Amino acid sequence: MHHITRVAVAAVSTLTLGLGLTACSDSSQDKETKAKQDNYDQLVAQQPAGRMEYSPTRESINQWVETWGKRGKLSYVYIQNAKGEYGYFIMKGLPVPRCKMLTPTERLEDTSDGKAVLPQPGMDGTYATGSTCNAYYGFDATTGAYMEFTVGTNQSFFLFDRPMSMPEYASATQLGPTSVKDIPTQP
């Protein structure tokens, strides 16, 4: 029994010494991480984050939801080309980026090597890379015709929930089946 006690005390002493030495031998990276954290803690203590009584960002998001959450809402999409010329489409609802999906595009699966992220097919039964985020689609406001457009390389689009009267927009060329004149005046 006396022998078991001495072995146990020796094991505990060795473990304590080993852990103590490990703690003393912090790597340079550990030291820099600690210095960065200490600096951050000091800055937060001296300059804590302020609190807002009101959030204009949340108000804007809520207004976006209120604006676009209405069935039958129309989009006025003005496209500017590299020459500065404008054209427009009028669409039902918002233009949708082609990389948006209704179902998850990936699934997490347990494997013998850990977790793996596996692609899943889209609603059309094919796999997408998500590289079509600069292509948008939607449907014409009066005919329901499918429309698709791409932005990038010297082309931009501007989205409004009503027709614009500024000169560059008012003189824009009609690019889709529906004209601004085809839409009843909105309040």
N, CA, C and O atoms as a DFTB+ gen file, in Angstrom:
748 C
 N C O
     1  1       0.825      -1.184       0.000
     2  2       0.000       0.000       0.000
     3  2       0.872       1.250       0.000
     4  3       0.575       2.233      -0.679
     5  1       1.956       1.194       0.776
     6  2       2.881       2.326       0.851
     7  2       3.514       2.584      -0.521
     8  3       3.732       3.731      -0.911
     9  1       3.802       1.499      -1.241
    10  2       4.403       1.599      -2.578
    11  2       3.439       2.272      -3.572
    12  3       3.868       3.094      -4.382
    13  1       2.151       1.933      -3.517
    14  2       1.142       2.508      -4.415
    15  2       1.014       3.998      -4.148
    16  3       0.868       4.778      -5.090
    17  1       1.066       4.408      -2.902
    18  2       0.962       5.818      -2.555
    19  2       2.147       6.584      -3.128
    20  3       1.969       7.663      -3.694
    21  1       3.376       6.032      -2.985
    22  2       4.564       6.710      -3.519
    23  2       4.479       6.829      -5.035
    24  3       4.854       7.867      -5.580
    25  1       4.002       5.808      -5.733
    26  2       3.866       5.839      -7.193
    27  2       2.826       6.888      -7.592
    28  3       3.035       7.633      -8.549
    29  1       1.724       6.950      -6.875
    30  2       0.671       7.932      -7.174
    31  2       1.182       9.351      -6.957
    32  3       0.920      10.232      -7.777
    33  1       1.909       9.586      -5.861
    34  2       2.452      10.913      -5.582
    35  2       3.470      11.296      -6.652
    36  3       3.492      12.443      -7.099
    37  1       4.303      10.361      -7.061
    38  2       5.301      10.621      -8.108
    39  2       4.606      10.950      -9.434
    40  3       5.038      11.859     -10.142
    41  1       3.540      10.226      -9.777
    42  2       2.813      10.476     -11.028
    43  2       2.166      11.850     -11.019
    44  3       2.238      12.581     -12.007
    45  1       1.538      12.201      -9.915
    46  2       0.891      13.509      -9.801
    47  2       1.943      14.612      -9.867
    48  3       1.720      15.636     -10.513
    49  1       3.070      14.420      -9.216
    50  2       4.146      15.423      -9.247
    51  2       4.687      15.605     -10.657
    52  3       4.917      16.733     -11.094
    53  1       4.890      14.506     -11.370
    54  2       5.392      14.564     -12.746
    55  2       4.389      15.278     -13.650
    56  3       4.767      16.113     -14.471
    57  1       3.132      14.949     -13.496
    58  2       2.080      15.578     -14.312
    59  2       2.009      17.072     -14.028
    60  3       1.896      17.871     -14.958
    61  1       2.073      17.457     -12.767
    62  2       2.018      18.869     -12.387
    63  2       3.219      19.616     -12.945
    64  3       3.068      20.720     -13.466
    65  1       4.403      19.037     -12.846
    66  2       5.613      19.652     -13.375
    67  2       5.523      19.787     -14.891
    68  3       5.884      20.823     -15.449
    69  1       5.043      18.744     -15.552
    70  2       4.910      18.778     -17.025
    71  2       3.945      19.854     -17.479
    72  3       4.228      20.587     -18.426
    73  1       2.814      19.952     -16.815
    74  2       1.833      20.982     -17.177
    75  2       2.385      22.371     -16.893
    76  3       2.143      23.307     -17.655
    77  1       3.126      22.507     -15.802
    78  2       3.728      23.798     -15.465
    79  2       4.750      24.220     -16.506
    80  3       4.793      25.387     -16.895
    81  1       5.571      23.284     -16.960
    82  2       6.582      23.606     -17.977
    83  2       5.927      23.939     -19.317
    84  3       6.388      24.822     -20.039
    85  1       4.860      23.232     -19.637
    86  2       4.144      23.501     -20.888
    87  2       3.567      24.912     -20.870
    88  3       3.614      25.623     -21.873
    89  1       3.022      25.313     -19.719
    90  2       2.441      26.651     -19.614
    91  2       3.509      27.719     -19.746
    92  3       3.234      28.810     -20.246
    93  1       4.724      27.422     -19.307
    94  2       5.804      28.402     -19.373
    95  2       6.384      28.541     -20.770
    96  3       7.021      29.547     -21.081
    97  1       6.171      27.554     -21.600
    98  2       6.785      27.593     -22.926
    99  2       5.769      27.995     -23.999
   100  3       5.597      27.286     -24.991
   101  1       5.098      29.129     -23.799
   102  2       4.170      29.636     -24.805
   103  2       4.931      29.914     -26.090
   104  3       6.068      30.386     -26.067
   105  1       4.295      29.618     -27.195
   106  2       4.916      29.910     -28.483
   107  2       4.837      31.413     -28.762
   108  3       4.096      32.145     -28.108
   109  1       5.605      31.842     -29.729
   110  2       5.556      33.251     -30.127
   111  2       4.149      33.622     -30.563
   112  3       3.667      34.716     -30.268
   113  1       3.499      32.718     -31.260
   114  2       2.135      32.980     -31.720
   115  2       1.192      33.139     -30.530
   116  3       0.334      34.022     -30.527
   117  1       1.353      32.271     -29.506
   118  2       0.520      32.391     -28.306
   119  2       0.731      33.736     -27.632
   120  3      -0.225      34.377     -27.197
   121  1       1.992      34.164     -27.547
   122  2       2.311      35.446     -26.918
   123  2       1.690      36.611     -27.685
   124  3       1.153      37.539     -27.080
   125  1       1.762      36.563     -29.017
   126  2       1.179      37.642     -29.817
   127  2      -0.342      37.639     -29.730
   128  3      -0.969      38.698     -29.706
   129  1      -0.927      36.460     -29.684
   130  2      -2.384      36.360     -29.541
   131  2      -2.803      36.954     -28.190
   132  3      -3.789      37.687     -28.109
   133  1      -2.053      36.637     -27.136
   134  2      -2.359      37.186     -25.814
   135  2      -2.192      38.704     -25.813
   136  3      -3.014      39.415     -25.235
   137  1      -1.129      39.210     -26.459
   138  2      -0.911      40.662     -26.521
   139  2      -2.062      41.340     -27.259
   140  3      -2.534      42.397     -26.842
   141  1      -2.507      40.739     -28.341
   142  2      -3.620      41.305     -29.107
   143  2      -4.893      41.321     -28.263
   144  3      -5.624      42.311     -28.261
   145  1      -5.162      40.223     -27.545
   146  2      -6.355      40.152     -26.700
   147  2      -6.268      41.160     -25.561
   148  3      -7.252      41.831     -25.250
   149  1      -5.078      41.273     -24.926
   150  2      -4.901      42.247     -23.846
   151  2      -5.143      43.668     -24.350
   152  3      -5.776      44.471     -23.665
   153  1      -4.642      43.980     -25.543
   154  2      -4.842      45.303     -26.136
   155  2      -6.325      45.558     -26.398
   156  3      -6.841      46.639     -26.112
   157  1      -6.996      44.555     -26.941
   158  2      -8.427      44.685     -27.212
   159  2      -9.197      44.911     -25.908
   160  3     -10.062      45.784     -25.836
   161  1      -8.877      44.117     -24.874
   162  2      -9.557      44.270     -23.582
   163  2      -9.369      45.680     -23.032
   164  3     -10.307      46.274     -22.500
   165  1      -8.142      46.220     -23.161
   166  2      -7.850      47.576     -22.682
   167  2      -8.665      48.609     -23.468
   168  3      -9.238      49.525     -22.879
   169  1      -8.717      48.462     -24.791
   170  2      -9.468      49.413     -25.618
   171  2     -10.961      49.369     -25.304
   172  3     -11.614      50.410     -25.237
   173  1     -11.501      48.164     -25.112
   174  2     -12.927      48.030     -24.787
   175  2     -13.219      48.670     -23.434
   176  3     -14.252      49.317     -23.260
   177  1     -12.304      48.489     -22.470
   178  2     -12.507      49.092     -21.148
   179  2     -12.494      50.618     -21.241
   180  3     -13.270      51.289     -20.560
   181  1     -11.613      51.169     -22.086
   182  2     -11.507      52.625     -22.222
   183  2     -12.567      53.207     -23.158
   184  3     -13.017      54.338     -22.971
   185  1     -12.956      52.431     -24.157
   186  2     -13.910      52.925     -25.159
   187  2     -14.958      51.845     -25.451
   188  3     -14.937      51.242     -26.524
   189  1     -15.868      51.598     -24.514
   190  2     -16.872      50.558     -24.768
   191  2     -17.767      50.943     -25.946
   192  3     -17.946      52.120     -26.258
   193  1     -18.316      49.927     -26.581
   194  2     -19.218      50.160     -27.712
   195  2     -20.423      50.959     -27.246
   196  3     -20.996      50.686     -26.191
   197  1     -20.794      51.935     -28.034
   198  2     -21.957      52.754     -27.710
   199  2     -23.246      51.995     -27.938
   200  3     -23.268      50.962     -28.607
   201  1     -24.298      52.511     -27.385
   202  2     -25.614      51.917     -27.563
   203  2     -26.487      52.902     -28.321
   204  3     -26.424      54.112     -28.099
   205  1     -27.282      52.379     -29.199
   206  2     -28.194      53.228     -29.959
   207  2     -29.578      53.162     -29.328
   208  3     -29.999      52.116     -28.833
   209  1     -30.268      54.273     -29.353
   210  2     -31.656      54.290     -28.914
   211  2     -32.586      53.990     -30.084
   212  3     -33.761      53.672     -29.901
   213  1     -32.034      54.097     -31.287
   214  2     -32.835      53.944     -32.495
   215  2     -31.917      53.428     -33.604
   216  3     -30.769      53.864     -33.694
   217  1     -32.393      52.514     -34.447
   218  2     -31.583      51.957     -35.520
   219  2     -32.159      52.331     -36.883
   220  3     -33.186      51.786     -37.288
   221  1     -31.506      53.261     -37.601
   222  2     -31.973      53.578     -38.949
   223  2     -31.811      52.397     -39.902
   224  3     -32.567      52.276     -40.867
   225  1     -30.847      51.534     -39.648
   226  2     -30.656      50.351     -40.492
   227  2     -31.853      49.421     -40.369
   228  3     -32.377      48.946     -41.377
   229  1     -32.292      49.156     -39.137
   230  2     -33.458      48.288     -38.944
   231  2     -34.709      48.915     -39.570
   232  3     -35.538      48.210     -40.147
   233  1     -34.840      50.237     -39.454
   234  2     -35.993      50.901     -40.065
   235  2     -35.970      50.719     -41.585
   236  3     -37.005      50.450     -42.193
   237  1     -34.791      50.867     -42.199
   238  2     -34.680      50.692     -43.650
   239  2     -35.028      49.268     -44.066
   240  3     -35.720      49.058     -45.061
   241  1     -34.547      48.294     -43.301
   242  2     -34.864      46.896     -43.621
   243  2     -36.363      46.659     -43.504
   244  3     -36.960      46.011     -44.363
   245  1     -36.973      47.179     -42.448
   246  2     -38.420      47.012     -42.282
   247  2     -39.192      47.713     -43.401
   248  3     -40.213      47.203     -43.863
   249  1     -38.715      48.866     -43.835
   250  2     -39.378      49.555     -44.931
   251  2     -39.222      48.766     -46.235
   252  3     -40.149      48.714     -47.044
   253  1     -38.053      48.153     -46.438
   254  2     -37.843      47.288     -47.610
   255  2     -38.854      46.135     -47.578
   256  3     -39.476      45.822     -48.593
   257  1     -39.012      45.504     -46.402
   258  2     -39.957      44.394     -46.261
   259  2     -41.370      44.875     -46.563
   260  3     -42.119      44.201     -47.270
   261  1     -41.736      46.036     -46.032
   262  2     -43.074      46.576     -46.267
   263  2     -43.288      46.885     -47.755
   264  3     -44.358      46.616     -48.301
   265  1     -42.268      47.447     -48.402
   266  2     -42.376      47.807     -49.822
   267  2     -42.500      46.574     -50.699
   268  3     -43.410      46.485     -51.524
   269  1     -41.589      45.623     -50.526
   270  2     -41.527      44.488     -51.451
   271  2     -42.319      43.285     -51.005
   272  3     -42.408      42.307     -51.747
   273  1     -42.902      43.318     -49.810
   274  2     -43.679      42.189     -49.326
   275  2     -45.125      42.201     -49.781
   276  3     -45.949      41.467     -49.234
   277  1     -45.446      43.011     -50.762
   278  2     -46.824      43.109     -51.267
   279  2     -46.958      42.327     -52.568
   280  3     -46.169      42.504     -53.496
   281  1     -47.961      41.467     -52.623
   282  2     -48.237      40.709     -53.842
   283  2     -48.597      41.678     -54.966
   284  3     -49.373      42.611     -54.760
   285  1     -48.039      41.458     -56.143
   286  2     -48.333      42.297     -57.297
   287  2     -47.468      43.543     -57.410
   288  3     -47.652      44.328     -58.340
   289  1     -46.538      43.744     -56.499
   290  2     -45.653      44.911     -56.544
   291  2     -44.785      44.833     -57.799
   292  3     -44.273      43.768     -58.146
   293  1     -44.628      45.969     -58.474
   294  2     -43.836      46.012     -59.703
   295  2     -42.452      46.595     -59.448
   296  3     -42.269      47.445     -58.576
   297  1     -41.484      46.123     -60.225
   298  2     -40.119      46.645     -60.205
   299  2     -39.875      47.415     -61.483
   300  3     -40.255      46.975     -62.568
   301  1     -39.246      48.552     -61.353
   302  2     -38.820      49.333     -62.508
   303  2     -37.299      49.233     -62.541
   304  3     -36.604      49.831     -61.719
   305  1     -36.796      48.470     -63.503
   306  2     -35.369      48.179     -63.605
   307  2     -34.792      49.019     -64.738
   308  3     -35.115      48.811     -65.907
   309  1     -33.941      49.964     -64.379
   310  2     -33.276      50.814     -65.371
   311  2     -31.847      50.319     -65.530
   312  3     -31.120      50.168     -64.548
   313  1     -31.454      50.069     -66.767
   314  2     -30.113      49.571     -67.048
   315  2     -29.331      50.654     -67.768
   316  3     -29.821      51.257     -68.722
   317  1     -28.118      50.896     -67.309
   318  2     -27.234      51.876     -67.949
   319  2     -26.084      51.120     -68.605
   320  3     -25.421      50.305     -67.963
   321  1     -25.851      51.397     -69.896
   322  2     -24.743      50.730     -70.576
   323  2     -23.475      51.579     -70.488
   324  3     -23.476      52.640     -69.864
   325  1     -22.409      51.114     -71.107
   326  2     -21.104      51.790     -71.035
   327  2     -21.132      53.185     -71.652
   328  3     -20.313      54.031     -71.293
   329  1     -22.046      53.434     -72.561
   330  2     -22.152      54.752     -73.191
   331  2     -22.980      55.724     -72.350
   332  3     -23.120      56.892     -72.715
   333  1     -23.523      55.257     -71.238
   334  2     -24.352      56.107     -70.385
   335  2     -25.810      56.130     -70.812
   336  3     -26.591      56.920     -70.282
   337  1     -26.190      55.287     -71.749
   338  2     -27.574      55.227     -72.225
   339  2     -28.393      54.338     -71.295
   340  3     -27.885      53.358     -70.750
   341  1     -29.671      54.692     -71.120
   342  2     -30.552      53.956     -70.225
   343  2     -31.649      53.248     -70.996
   344  3     -32.156      53.747     -72.001
   345  1     -32.001      52.076     -70.499
   346  2     -33.162      51.329     -70.963
   347  2     -33.887      50.837     -69.720
   348  3     -33.360      50.950     -68.614
   349  1     -35.095      50.288     -69.887
   350  2     -35.819      49.815     -68.707
   351  2     -36.683      48.612     -69.003
   352  3     -37.112      48.376     -70.133
   353  1     -36.924      47.848     -67.928
   354  2     -37.892      46.747     -67.889
   355  2     -38.864      47.064     -66.765
   356  3     -38.516      47.755     -65.808
   357  1     -40.074      46.559     -66.885
   358  2     -41.013      46.596     -65.760
   359  2     -41.360      45.140     -65.471
   360  3     -41.852      44.418     -66.338
   361  1     -41.095      44.730     -64.248
   362  2     -41.238      43.321     -63.889
   363  2     -42.203      43.136     -62.728
   364  3     -42.405      44.042     -61.920
   365  1     -42.798      41.945     -62.657
   366  2     -43.583      41.545     -61.487
   367  2     -42.595      41.212     -60.379
   368  3     -41.712      40.376     -60.572
   369  1     -42.727      41.846     -59.235
   370  2     -41.829      41.553     -58.117
   371  2     -40.401      41.992     -58.392
   372  3     -40.138      42.756     -59.320
   373  1     -39.493      41.503     -57.580
   374  2     -38.085      41.865     -57.698
   375  2     -37.353      40.993     -58.705
   376  3     -37.695      39.822     -58.870
   377  1     -36.334      41.555     -59.393
   378  2     -35.460      40.695     -60.193
   379  2     -34.729      39.731     -59.254
   380  3     -34.339      40.113     -58.150
   381  1     -34.547      38.506     -59.685
   382  2     -33.937      37.478     -58.846
   383  2     -32.574      37.099     -59.403
   384  3     -32.467      36.773     -60.585
   385  1     -31.523      37.134     -58.579
   386  2     -30.221      36.660     -59.065
   387  2     -30.311      35.166     -59.390
   388  3     -30.938      34.412     -58.646
   389  1     -29.699      34.735     -60.484
   390  2     -29.771      33.328     -60.887
   391  2     -29.153      32.394     -59.861
   392  3     -29.446      31.198     -59.871
   393  1     -28.311      32.902     -58.981
   394  2     -27.682      32.021     -57.988
   395  2     -28.550      31.806     -56.751
   396  3     -28.158      31.058     -55.855
   397  1     -29.720      32.444     -56.679
   398  2     -30.640      32.204     -55.553
   399  2     -31.361      30.886     -55.793
   400  3     -31.739      30.576     -56.923
   401  1     -31.552      30.110     -54.729
   402  2     -32.216      28.811     -54.833
   403  2     -33.298      28.695     -53.764
   404  3     -33.214      29.353     -52.727
   405  1     -34.294      27.880     -54.001
   406  2     -35.338      27.625     -53.010
   407  2     -34.951      26.525     -52.033
   408  3     -35.511      26.435     -50.940
   409  1     -33.999      25.692     -52.423
   410  2     -33.565      24.587     -51.581
   411  2     -32.068      24.714     -51.312
   412  3     -31.370      25.391     -52.067
   413  1     -31.561      24.084     -50.260
   414  2     -30.126      24.163     -49.973
   415  2     -29.295      23.607     -51.136
   416  3     -29.685      22.634     -51.781
   417  1     -28.174      24.224     -51.386
   418  2     -27.296      23.783     -52.469
   419  2     -26.213      22.833     -51.973
   420  3     -25.468      22.262     -52.770
   421  1     -26.127      22.664     -50.648
   422  2     -25.130      21.768     -50.065
   423  2     -25.741      21.044     -48.876
   424  3     -26.721      21.492     -48.282
   425  1     -25.127      19.902     -48.544
   426  2     -25.544      19.201     -47.329
   427  2     -24.291      18.728     -46.606
   428  3     -23.269      18.436     -47.227
   429  1     -24.386      18.659     -45.302
   430  2     -23.290      18.223     -44.456
   431  2     -23.461      16.737     -44.186
   432  3     -24.542      16.290     -43.804
   433  1     -22.396      15.976     -44.383
   434  2     -22.475      14.532     -44.167
   435  2     -21.283      14.079     -43.335
   436  3     -20.157      14.532     -43.541
   437  1     -21.546      13.175     -42.388
   438  2     -20.464      12.591     -41.595
   439  2     -19.763      11.530     -42.417
   440  3     -20.411      10.682     -43.030
   441  1     -18.432      11.576     -42.431
   442  2     -17.631      10.563     -43.119
   443  2     -16.599      10.037     -42.136
   444  3     -16.480      10.547     -41.021
   445  1     -15.857       9.026     -42.543
   446  2     -14.817       8.478     -41.665
   447  2     -13.705       9.495     -41.429
   448  3     -12.968       9.384     -40.449
   449  1     -13.574      10.484     -42.310
   450  2     -12.553      11.524     -42.161
   451  2     -13.094      12.777     -41.495
   452  3     -12.384      13.779     -41.410
   453  1     -14.318      12.747     -41.026
   454  2     -14.928      13.927     -40.413
   455  2     -16.154      14.350     -41.200
   456  3     -16.822      13.525     -41.823
   457  1     -16.437      15.616     -41.167
   458  2     -17.610      16.149     -41.880
   459  2     -17.219      16.530     -43.300
   460  3     -16.115      17.017     -43.543
   461  1     -18.135      16.304     -44.230
   462  2     -17.905      16.676     -45.628
   463  2     -19.089      17.493     -46.121
   464  3     -20.238      17.193     -45.797
   465  1     -18.805      18.520     -46.900
   466  2     -19.852      19.334     -47.515
   467  2     -20.041      18.815     -48.935
   468  3     -19.119      18.845     -49.751
   469  1     -21.239      18.345     -49.211
   470  2     -21.527      17.757     -50.521
   471  2     -22.525      18.617     -51.280
   472  3     -23.476      19.126     -50.686
   473  1     -22.327      18.788     -52.581
   474  2     -23.276      19.581     -53.370
   475  2     -24.590      18.832     -53.538
   476  3     -24.640      17.602     -53.509
   477  1     -25.646      19.607     -53.715
   478  2     -26.962      19.039     -53.983
   479  2     -27.497      19.635     -55.266
   480  3     -27.197      20.785     -55.587
   481  1     -28.280      18.878     -56.000
   482  2     -28.837      19.428     -57.239
   483  2     -29.911      20.473     -56.942
   484  3     -30.557      20.444     -55.895
   485  1     -30.084      21.395     -57.887
   486  2     -31.117      22.400     -57.777
   487  2     -32.466      21.839     -58.179
   488  3     -32.597      20.645     -58.451
   489  1     -33.475      22.709     -58.216
   490  2     -34.830      22.288     -58.558
   491  2     -34.925      21.730     -59.972
   492  3     -35.843      20.969     -60.278
   493  1     -33.974      22.105     -60.845
   494  2     -33.995      21.597     -62.221
   495  2     -33.201      20.311     -62.371
   496  3     -33.018      19.824     -63.487
   497  1     -32.720      19.747     -61.246
   498  2     -32.009      18.479     -61.296
   499  2     -30.552      18.599     -61.700
   500  3     -29.891      17.585     -61.926
   501  1     -30.034      19.824     -61.796
   502  2     -28.638      20.018     -62.162
   503  2     -27.901      20.682     -61.006
   504  3     -28.511      21.206     -60.074
   505  1     -26.590      20.648     -61.089
   506  2     -25.748      21.255     -60.069
   507  2     -25.264      22.605     -60.568
   508  3     -24.928      22.753     -61.743
   509  1     -25.228      23.586     -59.683
   510  2     -24.780      24.931     -60.051
   511  2     -23.579      25.309     -59.191
   512  3     -23.434      24.842     -58.061
   513  1     -22.723      26.162     -59.745
   514  2     -21.545      26.597     -59.004
   515  2     -21.774      27.914     -58.284
   516  3     -20.913      28.348     -57.519
   517  1     -22.907      28.560     -58.506
   518  2     -23.160      29.849     -57.874
   519  2     -22.481      30.989     -58.598
   520  3     -22.416      32.107     -58.088
   521  1     -21.974      30.707     -59.790
   522  2     -21.234      31.731     -60.528
   523  2     -22.139      32.623     -61.368
   524  3     -21.643      33.479     -62.101
   525  1     -23.440      32.444     -61.280
   526  2     -24.356      33.235     -62.102
   527  2     -25.044      34.337     -61.302
   528  3     -26.180      34.705     -61.602
   529  1     -24.364      34.863     -60.286
   530  2     -24.973      35.896     -59.442
   531  2     -25.068      37.247     -60.132
   532  3     -25.733      38.144     -59.613
   533  1     -24.430      37.426     -61.277
   534  2     -24.556      38.689     -62.007
   535  2     -25.645      38.610     -63.075
   536  3     -25.862      39.576     -63.807
   537  1     -26.323      37.483     -63.169
   538  2     -27.457      37.330     -64.086
   539  2     -28.737      37.357     -63.252
   540  3     -28.833      36.687     -62.224
   541  1     -29.712      38.134     -63.703
   542  2     -30.978      38.289     -62.997
   543  2     -32.114      37.889     -63.922
   544  3     -31.999      37.996     -65.143
   545  1     -33.220      37.424     -63.333
   546  2     -34.381      37.092     -64.143
   547  2     -35.649      37.545     -63.442
   548  3     -35.649      37.861     -62.252
   549  1     -36.714      37.568     -64.200
   550  2     -38.018      37.935     -63.681
   551  2     -39.031      37.814     -64.801
   552  3     -38.745      37.241     -65.852
   553  1     -40.217      38.356     -64.571
   554  2     -41.300      38.212     -65.530
   555  2     -41.916      39.571     -65.810
   556  3     -42.127      40.379     -64.905
   557  1     -42.197      39.802     -67.075
   558  2     -42.748      41.082     -67.508
   559  2     -44.048      41.382     -66.764
   560  3     -44.831      40.480     -66.469
   561  1     -44.262      42.658     -66.466
   562  2     -45.389      43.104     -65.646
   563  2     -46.752      42.828     -66.266
   564  3     -47.696      42.533     -65.533
   565  1     -46.890      42.912     -67.575
   566  2     -48.221      42.728     -68.172
   567  2     -48.346      41.438     -68.967
   568  3     -49.425      40.847     -69.004
   569  1     -47.273      40.988     -69.604
   570  2     -47.375      39.785     -70.442
   571  2     -46.936      38.519     -69.717
   572  3     -47.287      37.414     -70.129
   573  1     -46.169      38.676     -68.635
   574  2     -45.641      37.506     -67.927
   575  2     -44.455      36.873     -68.635
   576  3     -43.975      35.821     -68.213
   577  1     -43.973      37.501     -69.708
   578  2     -42.839      36.952     -70.459
   579  2     -41.601      36.878     -69.566
   580  3     -41.312      37.799     -68.802
   581  1     -40.873      35.759     -69.678
   582  2     -39.623      35.593     -68.934
   583  2     -38.594      36.578     -69.466
   584  3     -38.455      36.739     -70.679
   585  1     -37.865      37.245     -68.557
   586  2     -36.814      38.178     -68.962
   587  2     -35.583      37.893     -68.114
   588  3     -35.683      37.565     -66.932
   589  1     -34.435      38.025     -68.735
   590  2     -33.181      37.827     -68.018
   591  2     -32.184      38.873     -68.483
   592  3     -32.129      39.207     -69.667
   593  1     -31.406      39.382     -67.560
   594  2     -30.372      40.349     -67.937
   595  2     -29.145      40.121     -67.063
   596  3     -29.238      39.572     -65.965
   597  1     -28.009      40.548     -67.568
   598  2     -26.739      40.398     -66.871
   599  2     -26.162      41.773     -66.614
   600  3     -26.282      42.666     -67.453
   601  1     -25.539      41.951     -65.468
   602  2     -24.870      43.207     -65.165
   603  2     -23.396      42.940     -64.914
   604  3     -22.994      41.817     -64.608
   605  1     -22.618      43.969     -65.046
   606  2     -21.176      43.869     -64.895
   607  2     -20.539      44.550     -66.084
   608  3     -21.236      45.230     -66.838
   609  1     -19.276      44.400     -66.276
   610  2     -18.524      44.953     -67.399
   611  2     -19.230      46.125     -68.069
   612  3     -19.877      45.962     -69.104
   613  1     -19.104      47.284     -67.484
   614  2     -19.641      48.535     -68.032
   615  2     -21.155      48.579     -68.128
   616  3     -21.697      49.296     -68.969
   617  1     -21.838      47.839     -67.298
   618  2     -23.296      47.879     -67.299
   619  2     -23.778      47.815     -65.849
   620  3     -23.317      46.979     -65.072
   621  1     -24.694      48.692     -65.495
   622  2     -25.242      48.739     -64.140
   623  2     -26.753      48.742     -64.211
   624  3     -27.332      49.100     -65.237
   625  1     -27.401      48.341     -63.115
   626  2     -28.850      48.504     -63.088
   627  2     -29.279      49.190     -61.818
   628  3     -28.633      49.089     -60.775
   629  1     -30.399      49.900     -61.937
   630  2     -30.965      50.671     -60.843
   631  2     -32.402      50.202     -60.669
   632  3     -33.156      50.127     -61.640
   633  1     -32.776      49.891     -59.456
   634  2     -34.077      49.313     -59.176
   635  2     -34.925      50.301     -58.388
   636  3     -34.478      50.867     -57.391
   637  1     -36.157      50.498     -58.852
   638  2     -37.097      51.390     -58.172
   639  2     -38.450      50.699     -58.072
   640  3     -38.734      49.757     -58.811
   641  1     -39.275      51.175     -57.157
   642  2     -40.615      50.609     -57.023
   643  2     -41.659      51.450     -57.746
   644  3     -42.859      51.208     -57.611
   645  1     -41.206      52.436     -58.513
   646  2     -42.098      53.254     -59.342
   647  2     -41.264      53.864     -60.461
   648  3     -40.038      53.906     -60.361
   649  1     -41.902      54.333     -61.514
   650  2     -41.133      54.949     -62.610
   651  2     -40.454      56.231     -62.135
   652  3     -40.987      56.957     -61.296
   653  1     -39.293      56.491     -62.673
   654  2     -38.538      57.683     -62.299
   655  2     -38.748      58.778     -63.343
   656  3     -38.868      58.499     -64.536
   657  1     -38.792      60.022     -62.881
   658  2     -39.043      61.140     -63.794
   659  2     -37.787      61.949     -64.107
   660  3     -37.847      62.884     -64.906
   661  1     -36.650      61.612     -63.495
   662  2     -35.416      62.336     -63.818
   663  2     -35.105      62.126     -65.298
   664  3     -35.432      61.073     -65.847
   665  1     -34.481      63.106     -65.954
   666  2     -34.291      63.047     -67.405
   667  2     -33.667      61.756     -67.930
   668  3     -34.130      61.213     -68.933
   669  1     -32.619      61.255     -67.264
   670  2     -31.963      60.039     -67.764
   671  2     -32.886      58.827     -67.715
   672  3     -32.780      57.929     -68.550
   673  1     -33.795      58.799     -66.736
   674  2     -34.732      57.687     -66.645
   675  2     -35.967      57.924     -67.516
   676  3     -36.466      56.997     -68.152
   677  1     -36.451      59.146     -67.543
   678  2     -37.662      59.464     -68.311
   679  2     -37.461      59.223     -69.803
   680  3     -38.413      58.890     -70.509
   681  1     -36.236      59.386     -70.285
   682  2     -35.968      59.163     -71.714
   683  2     -35.390      57.777     -71.993
   684  3     -34.906      57.518     -73.095
   685  1     -35.436      56.875     -70.991
   686  2     -34.897      55.523     -71.164
   687  2     -35.686      54.761     -72.224
   688  3     -36.893      54.943     -72.377
   689  1     -34.976      53.909     -72.945
   690  2     -35.588      53.076     -73.995
   691  2     -36.288      51.882     -73.364
   692  3     -35.749      51.232     -72.468
   693  1     -37.483      51.604     -73.836
   694  2     -38.231      50.437     -73.372
   695  2     -37.525      49.179     -73.872
   696  3     -37.317      49.029     -75.076
   697  1     -37.151      48.268     -72.960
   698  2     -36.435      47.048     -73.338
   699  2     -37.301      45.792     -73.250
   700  3     -36.931      44.752     -73.795
   701  1     -38.421      45.872     -72.587
   702  2     -39.299      44.717     -72.449
   703  2     -40.652      44.999     -73.055
   704  3     -40.877      46.086     -73.587
   705  1     -41.568      44.032     -72.984
   706  2     -42.893      44.200     -73.585
   707  2     -43.735      45.312     -72.964
   708  3     -44.564      45.904     -73.654
   709  1     -43.543      45.612     -71.679
   710  2     -44.389      46.586     -70.994
   711  2     -43.753      47.965     -70.974
   712  3     -42.572      48.117     -70.662
   713  1     -44.553      48.965     -71.312
   714  2     -44.135      50.362     -71.276
   715  2     -44.642      50.998     -69.993
   716  3     -45.610      50.524     -69.398
   717  1     -43.991      52.065     -69.571
   718  2     -44.472      52.829     -68.409
   719  2     -45.890      53.293     -68.669
   720  3     -46.683      53.385     -67.732
   721  1     -46.234      53.591     -69.921
   722  2     -47.587      54.046     -70.271
   723  2     -48.635      52.965     -70.074
   724  3     -49.822      53.270     -69.955
   725  1     -48.203      51.678     -70.036
   726  2     -49.140      50.561     -69.855
   727  2     -49.568      50.358     -68.413
   728  3     -50.517      49.623     -68.142
   729  1     -48.873      51.007     -67.487
   730  2     -49.116      50.793     -66.058
   731  2     -49.964      51.943     -65.521
   732  3     -49.631      53.108     -65.738
   733  1     -51.057      51.629     -64.821
   734  2     -51.854      52.694     -64.207
   735  2     -50.999      53.497     -63.220
   736  3     -50.086      52.950     -62.601
   737  1     -51.284      54.752     -63.079
   738  2     -50.530      55.618     -62.175
   739  2     -50.650      55.091     -60.748
   740  3     -51.739      54.775     -60.270
   741  1     -49.503      55.008     -60.087
   742  2     -49.494      54.521     -58.709
   743  2     -49.513      55.711     -57.756
   744  3     -49.041      56.792     -58.107
   745  1     -50.049      55.523     -56.564
   746  2     -50.101      56.607     -55.584
   747  2     -48.720      57.030     -55.136
   748  3     -48.589      57.934     -54.311
